Amino acid sequence: MAAQDVLGQTTRLASSSALLQVLSRGVTFALNAFTLRHLSPELLGVVGVRLTLLYSTVLFLAREAFRRACLSGGTKRNWTKTINLLWLTVPLGIFWSVFLGIVWLQLLEVPDPTLVPHYRAGVVAFGLSAVIELLGEPFWVLAQAHLFVRLKVIAESFSVLSKCVLTVTLVILYPQWGLYIFCLAQLLYTSVLVMCYVIYFVTFLGSPEATKKSFPVARMKALLPNLVEDETFLNWKEARLTWSFFKQSFLKQILTEGERYVMTFLNVLNFGDQGVYDIINNLGSLVARFIFLPIEESFYVFFAKVLERGKNVKLQKQDDVAMAAGVLELLLKLVLLIGLTITVFGYAYSQLALDIYGGSMLSSGTGPSLLRCYSLYVLFLAVNGVTECFTFALMCKEEVDRYNFVMLALSFTFLCISYFLTYWHGSVGFILANCFNMGIRIAHSVHYIHHFFKESSYRPLAGLLPSPLLLLVYILSGAITVFSEVFFCCDKGWVARLVHVSVGALCFAATIITMFYRETKLVHFVRGQ
């Protein structure tokens, strides 16, 4: 497939994934606003931090390395061996579910049964839901590798919608069920997600469309583990790369979910405070998840297809290098401007947003400070997602192994900083530690990108430099909106609030107009895709 075709399909995948994230996060956003008024913060803390951490940890340790290894390279490969490798995620997931389930039940503090009943059932249900989701892993990788855009959008949208409908229904009818509500909703979510992929491939395989596309798998039986006569069961090159990514993924999970591990294992916050932190975290990461994550996932596939892993820039096809450098520069500029916009305007509108969303429970206390810090953290998330996406798509096995040592030291440092900053600054310390963590990871990826392109004429890191005029507009907008918050928000009535919002809208419009006139190359790229 030509590089330009890959770029077009990748962009459609990213935009569709972003749309999917808008839908799913929007529904979750509304669901949280609803549950805030019906359930205790302690219950929300256990679900949002403790049980969700169990679920995400099992999935991350069981599948992340397999996804990165199996999505590297093109679609022309021995898919039987790749599918065999992917099925290893299921026994690995069972192992991690049982092992971590015992840790969650026997070694961690058990919530007060009067405040959070049915904790044991919650641990079992969330661990089981992770294993169910892993049953669909071969289908997911096949779909992602062949850029099946609509399948991912439909499957995840339908599963999120099913989960939310069941949660709201049970909260209204049976609020006394407590954790049982979230257990049933989580099991429904993963079951529907897997079934959507299975049903799609049952109808797709063997169809005229599959034949026309020369799809490498002809029937459903080929999606099960199969022995290949006179050949090895696995592609050992992929298996060794998976092991390298597995060591890395273990460390990356600590860095990604570090604050939740500190909360869970060191008890620095009670369950109620954890609930408030989780709500703020979900609210703050709304844009990061529905824009940055789809870009990272989709363009990882693009860079892995267009450039060859482990090869020097001079040994790559120069047309592909030019396209990859141009796309990387514009992606960096895009996420940087989105991150700067959120950081600048998020500071002055955090308290108002929390007051509207959750009332005084969120807008008083540490809530506004948490969200303001998170606005800054989003900027780090934005840049790190794209730089790491390129770096991981190009690293060879030896480079991944070397990076693992860097991640090991960073993981230990991050956990220590999180612990001490939390004692000094409360839950705000978690976000400050995350900013430090992301800053170090960005520095490593920037160094790798600079080293990769230094023997060429391309300088994609220029995407991290916005135009001086646009930077000035950001500074002025930040100053004006902060003064507006002091004078008009948030205890001076709705008229004053509307004035504050109007000031922000004018500053935002000025920023967008400046962006259109000064960042014309980026505007043409976005419009062209």
Residue pairs with C-beta under 8 A, 6 or more apart in sequence:
1 74
1 75
1 305
3 305
3 306
3 319
3 320
3 323
3 324
4 323
6 302
6 305
6 306
7 302
7 306
7 323
7 327
7 529
8 529
9 147
9 149
10 147
10 298
10 299
10 301
10 302
11 298
11 529
12 147
12 149
12 529
13 147
13 149
13 152
13 294
13 298
13 301
14 294
14 295
14 297
14 298
14 299
15 294
15 529
16 149
16 150
16 152
16 153
16 294
17 152
17 153
17 293
17 294
17 297
17 298
18 290
18 291
18 294
18 295
19 153
20 152
20 153
20 156
20 157
20 290
20 294
21 289
21 290
21 291
21 293
21 294
22 290
23 157
23 160
24 156
24 157
24 160
24 290
25 286
25 289
25 290
27 160
27 161
27 164
28 160
28 164
28 282
29 282
29 283
29 286
30 164
31 164
31 167
31 168
32 279
32 282
32 283
33 357
33 358
34 168
34 171
35 44
35 167
35 171
36 44
36 279
36 358
36 359
36 361
36 362
38 171
38 172
38 175
39 171
39 175
40 115
40 116
40 272
40 275
41 271
41 272
41 275
41 276
41 361
42 111
42 112
42 115
42 116
42 270
42 271
42 272
42 275
43 115
43 116
43 178
43 179
43 275
44 275
44 278
44 279
45 270
45 271
45 272
45 273
45 274
45 275
45 276
45 277
45 278
46 111
46 116
46 119
46 122
46 179
46 271
46 274
46 275
47 122
47 179
47 182
48 274
48 275
48 278
48 279
48 282
49 260
49 263
49 264
49 274
49 275
49 277
49 278
50 104
50 108
50 111
50 264
50 271
50 274
51 122
51 123
51 126
51 179
51 182
52 126
52 260
53 257
53 260
53 261
53 264
54 100
54 101
54 104
54 123
54 126
54 127
54 130
55 126
55 127
55 129
55 130
55 186
56 253
56 257
57 96
57 100
57 253
57 257
58 93
58 96
58 97
58 100
58 127
58 130
58 131
59 93
59 130
59 133
59 134
60 249
60 252
60 253
60 256
61 92
61 96
61 246
61 249
61 250
61 253
62 89
62 92
62 93
62 96
62 130
62 134
63 89
63 93
63 134
63 137
64 245
64 246
64 249
64 252
64 253
65 242
65 243
65 244
65 245
65 246
65 248
65 249
66 85
66 86
66 88
66 89
66 137
66 141
66 242
66 245
67 137
67 140
67 141
67 144
68 241
68 242
68 245
68 249
68 300
68 392
69 85
69 238
69 239
69 241
69 242
69 245
70 82
70 85
70 86
70 141
70 145
70 238
70 242
71 141
71 144
71 145
71 300
71 301
71 304
72 241
72 304
72 309
72 393
73 304
73 305
73 309
74 305
75 145
75 146
75 216
76 216
77 216
77 235
78 228
78 231
78 235
79 142
79 216
79 217
79 222
80 222
80 226
80 228
81 228
81 231
81 232
81 233
81 234
81 235
81 238
82 141
82 235
82 238
83 138
83 142
83 217
83 222
83 223
83 224
83 225
83 226
84 225
84 226
84 233
84 234
85 234
85 235
85 238
85 239
85 242
86 137
86 138
86 141
87 137
87 138
87 224
87 225
89 134
89 137
90 131
90 134
90 135
90 137
93 130
93 131
93 134
94 131
96 130
97 127
97 128
97 130
97 131
98 127
100 127
101 123
101 124
101 127
104 123
105 120
105 123
108 264
108 265
109 267
110 119
111 119
111 271
113 119
115 271
116 178
116 179
116 271
117 178
117 179
118 177
118 178
118 179
118 180
118 183
119 179
121 179
121 180
121 183
122 179
122 182
122 183
125 183
125 184
125 186
125 187
126 183
126 186
128 187
129 186
129 187
129 189
129 190
130 190
132 187
132 190
132 191
132 194
133 190
133 193
133 194
135 194
136 193
136 194
136 197
136 198
138 223
139 194
139 197
139 198
139 200
139 201
139 223
140 197
142 201
142 217
142 223
143 151
143 152
143 197
143 200
144 152
144 297
144 301
145 301
146 213
146 215
147 301
151 196
151 197
151 200
154 196
155 193
155 196
155 197
155 200
156 193
158 192
158 196
159 188
159 189
159 190
159 192
159 193
159 196
160 189
162 188
162 189
162 192
163 185
163 186
163 188
163 189
163 192
164 185
166 184
166 185
166 188
167 181
167 182
167 185
170 177
170 180
170 181
170 184
170 185
171 181
174 180
174 181
175 181
201 220
201 223
202 220
204 210
204 215
205 215
205 217
205 218
205 219
205 220
206 218
206 219
210 218
217 223
227 233
240 397
241 397
241 400
244 397
244 400
244 401
244 404
245 400
247 401
247 404
248 400
248 403
248 404
248 407
251 404
251 407
251 408
251 410
251 411
252 407
254 261
254 411
254 414
254 415
255 407
255 410
255 411
255 414
255 437
255 441
258 411
258 414
258 415
258 418
258 430
258 433
258 434
258 437
259 277
259 418
259 430
259 431
259 433
259 434
261 415
262 268
262 415
262 418
262 419
262 422
262 430
263 269
263 274
263 277
263 430
266 419
268 419
268 422
268 423
269 277
269 422
269 426
269 427
273 427
276 361
276 362
276 365
276 366
276 367
276 427
277 370
277 427
277 430
279 358
279 362
280 354
280 362
280 367
280 370
280 371
280 374
281 374
283 353
283 354
283 357
283 371
284 346
284 370
284 371
284 374
284 375
284 377
284 378
285 374
285 378
285 381
287 338
287 342
287 378
288 378
288 381
288 382
291 335
291 338
292 335
292 338
292 381
292 382
292 385
292 386
293 385
295 331
295 334
295 335
295 385
295 386
295 389
296 385
296 386
296 388
296 389
297 389
299 327
299 331
299 386
299 389
299 390
300 389
300 392
300 393
302 327
303 324
303 328
303 389
303 390
303 393
303 394
304 393
306 320
306 323
306 324
307 316
307 320
307 321
307 324
307 393
307 394
308 315
308 316
309 393
309 394
309 395
309 396
310 394
310 395
310 396
310 397
310 399
312 455
313 321
313 452
313 453
313 455
313 456
314 455
314 456
321 456
321 458
322 458
324 390
325 453
325 456
325 458
325 459
325 460
326 458
326 460
328 386
328 390
328 449
328 460
328 463
329 459
329 460
329 461
329 462
329 463
330 463
330 521
330 522
330 525
331 386
331 463
332 383
332 386
332 387
332 460
332 461
332 463
332 464
333 463
333 464
333 466
333 519
333 522
334 522
334 525
334 526
335 382
335 383
335 385
335 386
336 379
336 382
336 383
336 463
336 464
336 466
337 466
337 470
337 515
337 519
337 522
338 382
339 378
339 379
339 380
339 381
339 382
339 383
340 379
340 466
340 474
341 474
341 508
341 511
342 375
342 378
342 379
343 375
343 376
343 378
343 379
344 474
344 477
344 478
344 481
344 511
345 375
345 477
345 478
345 481
345 504
345 507
345 508
346 371
346 372
346 374
346 375
346 378
347 372
347 375
347 478
347 481
347 482
348 478
348 481
348 482
348 484
348 485
348 500
348 504
349 481
349 485
349 500
349 501
349 504
350 368
350 371
350 372
350 375
351 363
351 367
351 368
351 371
351 485
351 489
351 490
352 363
352 485
352 489
352 490
352 497
352 500
352 501
353 371
354 362
354 363
354 367
354 368
354 371
355 362
355 363
355 490
358 367
361 367
363 490
366 426
366 427
366 428
369 428
370 427
370 428
370 431
373 428
373 431
373 432
373 435
374 431
376 431
376 435
377 431
377 434
377 435
377 438
380 434
380 435
380 438
380 439
380 442
381 438
383 438
383 442
383 464
384 438
384 441
384 442
384 445
387 442
387 445
387 446
387 449
388 441
388 445
390 445
390 449
391 444
391 445
391 448
391 449
392 400
394 448
394 452
395 403
395 448
403 444
406 444
410 437
410 440
410 441
414 433
414 436
414 437
417 433
417 436
418 429
418 430
418 433
420 429
421 428
421 429
421 430
421 432
421 433
422 429
422 430
422 433
423 429
425 432
446 461
446 464
449 460
449 461
450 461
453 459
453 460
453 461
466 474
466 519
467 518
467 519
469 514
469 518
470 511
470 514
470 515
470 518
470 519
473 510
473 511
473 514
474 511
476 507
477 507
477 508
477 510
477 511
480 503
480 507
481 503
481 504
481 507
484 499
484 500
484 503
484 504
485 500
487 496
488 496
488 497
488 499
488 500
488 503
489 496
489 497
489 500
490 497
490 500
515 522
515 523
516 523
